[in-house]
Amino acid sequence: MFPWAAGEIRQIGLEQIGQRYGRYRLAVPAAEEAMARSLRRYGQMSPVVVCLREGRPETLDGFKRLAAARWVPGLSTLQARLLDVDERGAKAALYGLNCIGRRPHELEEAWIVFALVREDGLSQVEAAELLGRHKSWVCRRLALIEKLDEEAREALRLGLLSPTAARQLTRLPAGNQPEVLAVTRRESLTVAELRGVVDLLLASASREKEEYVLQKPREALRQAEGVVVAAWDPRLSAAGNRIAKQLGSLLDQLSRMETWLCHRGRAELLLRDRGPLAPGFSRLSRETRSVAELVDDFLLELKSA
């Protein structure tokens, strides 16, 4: 690559732009899809910011633009502006540039602090001065990322674990986090349910109780709330009990689908999955709207009865 002056904007091929600093950012598939739509409609509005490492441009700001550009047919290059910084300066720029427009997520801040202190060898005071923050802020961010188990950190980076769910996991010892993460995936727990499961585990006095919570989390939560799920409600007719059972099952499935769409869906699916699944999701969208309208009418009937 011929000489590139700091501050100069160039048109760079997508395959030439690296993402070595992407590990300090959270994956947000929905935001990437929105950016792809914007690129298709308006084109690139502002350049990505890069630094050079071993002659290769590495992204500091514009990760969503870079990821989204790969979704846009015919788009093979992006405008990039060069920032001349060393390794420590790159992480400081990563933090500072991403404070513009939106504040980096607390866990993104924690990863940057973790890298500066644990990888680059800065003291907490030096990291605080570099980022323009107080030492206590650095200490809190460092503690946050160090409380996460390695598997949970990786799931968080890949967008398979939401930041809110990750915060709940940090309440547990690192050794207990993998099994709770596995339960969360297996049962598609909502964040509220995960919070309740963590509360129950922290309050458990024996391994037997912990295993029960991990094996049957929703049942454990219902018991903790004092809710008894009856096989038959004597207040209802046979038809009423049948509908109550169907309603409970449907609400449970909808809750799982909502959690999957919000936190896992787009990151979990491969590109080849989308075409075959699209008709099913289209039908889901249509029929949930139809059911919602019928339910609203039914509720009005119940209130007027």
C-alpha positions in Angstrom: 0.0 0.0 0.0 1.5 3.4 -1.0 1.9 6.1 1.6 -1.3 7.2 3.3 -1.4 10.5 5.1 -3.2 10.7 8.5 -6.7 12.2 8.0 -6.7 11.3 4.3 -9.9 9.6 3.0 -9.5 6.7 0.5 -11.8 4.2 -1.2 -10.8 0.8 0.2 -11.9 -2.7 -0.8 -14.0 -4.5 1.8 -11.7 -7.5 1.8 -8.8 -5.2 2.7 -10.4 -3.7 5.9 -9.6 -5.7 9.0 -11.6 -6.0 12.2 -9.0 -7.0 14.8 -10.6 -4.5 17.2 -14.1 -5.9 16.6 -13.6 -8.1 19.7 -14.2 -5.1 21.8 -17.6 -4.4 20.3 -20.9 -6.1 20.9 -22.6 -7.7 17.8 -26.0 -6.1 17.1 -27.4 -7.9 14.1 -30.6 -5.8 14.0 -28.5 -2.6 13.8 -26.4 -4.1 11.0 -29.5 -5.0 9.0 -30.8 -1.4 9.5 -27.4 -0.1 8.3 -27.5 -2.3 5.2 -30.9 -0.9 4.3 -29.5 2.6 4.7 -26.5 1.8 2.5 -28.7 0.4 -0.2 -31.0 3.5 -0.2 -28.5 6.4 0.5 -25.0 5.0 0.0 -22.2 5.6 2.5 -22.8 8.9 4.4 -19.5 9.0 6.4 -16.2 7.2 6.1 -15.1 4.5 8.5 -12.1 5.3 10.6 -9.1 3.0 10.4 -5.5 2.7 11.6 -2.7 0.8 10.0 -1.4 -2.4 11.5 1.3 -4.3 9.5 0.2 -2.3 6.5 -3.4 -3.3 6.7 -6.3 -0.9 7.6 -8.0 -2.0 10.8 -11.4 -0.6 11.7 -11.7 1.7 14.7 -15.1 3.2 14.0 -17.7 1.9 11.5 -18.0 -1.8 12.4 -21.7 -1.8 11.5 -21.0 -0.1 8.2 -18.4 -2.6 7.3 -20.6 -5.6 8.3 -23.6 -4.2 6.5 -21.7 -3.4 3.3 -21.1 -7.1 2.9 -24.9 -7.6 2.7 -25.3 -5.0 -0.1 -25.0 -6.4 -3.7 -22.5 -4.6 -5.8 -20.9 -2.8 -3.0 -17.2 -3.8 -2.9 -15.5 -0.7 -1.4 -16.0 1.8 1.4 -14.5 5.3 2.1 -12.0 5.1 5.0 -10.2 7.9 6.9 -6.8 7.1 8.4 -6.0 7.8 12.1 -2.3 7.6 13.0 -2.2 6.0 16.5 -0.2 3.3 18.3 -1.9 0.2 19.9 -2.9 2.0 23.1 -4.1 5.0 21.2 -6.1 2.8 19.0 -8.1 1.5 21.9 -8.5 5.0 23.3 -9.8 6.1 19.9 -12.1 3.1 19.7 -13.7 4.3 23.0 -13.7 8.0 22.1 -15.0 7.7 18.5 -17.8 5.5 19.6 -18.9 8.0 22.2 -20.1 10.2 19.3 -23.7 9.6 18.5 -24.2 6.9 21.1 -22.3 6.0 24.3 -20.6 2.6 24.1 -22.3 -0.1 26.0 -20.9 -0.6 29.5 -19.6 -4.1 28.5 -17.9 -2.6 25.4 -16.2 -0.1 27.7 -15.2 -2.9 30.0 -13.5 -4.8 27.2 -11.5 -1.8 26.2 -10.4 -1.2 29.8 -9.6 -5.0 30.1 -7.4 -4.8 27.0 -5.5 -1.7 28.1 -4.8 -3.1 31.6 -4.4 -6.8 31.0 -3.1 -6.9 27.5 -1.2 -3.6 27.1 0.1 -3.5 30.7 -1.2 -0.1 31.7 -2.0 0.7 35.3 -5.6 1.6 36.2 -4.5 5.2 36.7 -2.8 5.3 33.3 -5.9 3.7 31.6 -8.1 6.3 33.3 -5.9 9.2 32.1 -5.8 7.8 28.5 -9.6 7.5 28.4 -10.3 10.7 30.2 -12.2 8.9 33.0 -11.7 8.5 36.8 -9.8 5.5 38.2 -13.0 4.3 40.0 -14.7 4.1 36.6 -11.8 2.0 35.2 -11.9 -0.2 38.3 -15.7 -0.9 37.9 -15.4 -1.7 34.2 -12.4 -4.0 34.8 -14.3 -5.9 37.5 -17.3 -6.3 35.2 -15.6 -8.1 32.4 -13.4 -10.2 34.8 -16.5 -11.5 36.4 -17.7 -13.1 33.1 -16.7 -16.7 32.3 -14.8 -17.0 29.0 -17.7 -18.9 27.3 -20.1 -16.1 28.3 -17.7 -13.5 27.0 -17.5 -15.2 23.6 -21.3 -15.6 23.4 -21.6 -11.9 24.2 -19.2 -10.9 21.5 -21.0 -13.0 18.9 -24.4 -11.6 19.8 -25.7 -15.0 21.2 -26.0 -13.5 24.7 -27.6 -10.1 25.3 -25.7 -7.5 27.5 -28.6 -7.5 30.0 -28.4 -11.3 30.3 -24.7 -11.1 30.7 -25.1 -8.7 33.6 -27.2 -11.3 35.3 -24.6 -13.9 34.8 -21.9 -11.7 36.4 -23.8 -12.1 39.7 -22.8 -15.8 39.8 -19.3 -17.3 40.3 -17.6 -17.9 37.0 -17.7 -21.6 37.6 -21.5 -21.6 37.7 -22.0 -19.4 34.6 -21.6 -22.1 31.9 -24.4 -24.3 33.2 -26.7 -21.3 33.6 -25.8 -20.2 30.1 -26.7 -23.7 28.8 -30.1 -23.6 30.6 -30.8 -20.1 29.2 -30.2 -21.4 25.7 -32.0 -24.7 26.2 -35.1 -23.1 27.7 -34.9 -19.8 25.8 -35.3 -18.0 29.1 -36.3 -14.3 29.0 -34.1 -11.9 30.9 -36.7 -11.7 33.7 -36.7 -15.4 34.0 -32.9 -15.6 34.0 -32.8 -13.0 36.8 -35.2 -15.2 38.8 -33.1 -18.3 38.2 -30.0 -16.5 39.3 -31.8 -15.3 42.4 -32.9 -18.9 43.2 -29.4 -20.2 42.7 -27.8 -17.6 44.9 -30.4 -18.5 47.6 -30.0 -22.3 47.2 -28.5 -24.0 50.3 -27.6 -27.3 48.6 -26.5 -28.7 45.3 -29.7 -30.7 45.1 -31.7 -27.5 45.1 -29.4 -25.9 42.5 -29.8 -29.0 40.2 -33.6 -28.8 40.5 -33.5 -25.1 39.4 -31.2 -25.9 36.5 -33.3 -28.9 35.3 -36.7 -27.2 35.7 -36.2 -23.5 35.9 -39.7 -22.4 35.1 -41.3 -24.8 37.5 -38.9 -23.6 40.2 -39.8 -20.0 39.4 -43.5 -20.7 39.7 -43.0 -22.5 43.0 -40.9 -19.6 44.3 -43.7 -17.2 43.4 -46.2 -19.4 45.2 -48.1 -20.3 41.9 -49.5 -23.7 41.7 -50.1 -24.9 38.2 -53.2 -27.2 38.4 -53.9 -29.9 35.9 -57.5 -29.1 36.1 -59.2 -25.8 37.2 -62.5 -26.6 38.9 -63.8 -23.1 38.1 -63.7 -23.9 34.4 -65.8 -26.2 32.2 -64.1 -29.0 30.2 -63.8 -26.6 27.2 -62.5 -23.8 29.4 -59.8 -26.1 30.8 -58.8 -27.2 27.3 -58.5 -23.6 26.2 -56.6 -22.6 29.3 -54.1 -25.3 28.6 -53.7 -24.2 25.0 -53.4 -20.6 26.0 -50.6 -21.4 28.5 -48.7 -23.4 25.9 -49.1 -20.7 23.3 -48.0 -17.9 25.6 -44.9 -19.9 26.6 -44.0 -20.5 22.9 -44.5 -16.8 22.1 -42.3 -15.8 25.0 -39.6 -18.1 23.7 -39.9 -16.8 20.1 -39.7 -13.2 21.4 -36.5 -13.9 23.3 -35.0 -15.7 20.3 -35.8 -12.9 17.9 -34.5 -10.2 20.3 -31.3 -11.9 21.4 -30.3 -14.9 19.3 -32.2 -15.2 16.0 -30.3 -13.1 13.5 -26.9 -14.1 15.0 -27.7 -17.8 15.0 -29.0 -18.2 11.5 -26.7 -18.7 8.5 -27.4 -16.8 5.2 -28.7 -20.0 3.6 -31.3 -20.4 6.4 -33.1 -17.2 5.6 -34.8 -18.1 2.3 -36.4 -21.4 3.5 -37.5 -19.8 6.8 -38.9 -16.6 5.4 -42.4 -18.0 4.4 -42.9 -19.4 7.9 -42.0 -16.1 9.5 -44.3 -14.3 7.0 -47.1 -16.6 8.0 -46.3 -16.1 11.7 -46.5 -12.3 11.2 -49.9 -12.5 9.4 -51.5 -14.9 11.8 -50.3 -13.3 15.0 -51.9 -10.0 13.7 -55.1 -11.8 12.9 -55.2 -13.6 16.3 -54.4 -10.3 18.1 -57.4 -8.6 16.4 -59.7 -11.6 17.3 -58.4 -11.6 20.9 -59.2 -7.8 21.2 -62.7 -8.4 20.0 -63.1 -11.3 22.4 -61.9 -9.2 25.3 -64.5 -6.6 24.5 -67.1 -9.3 24.6 -65.9 -10.6 28.0 -65.9 -7.1 29.5 -69.5 -6.4 28.2 -70.8 -9.8 29.3 
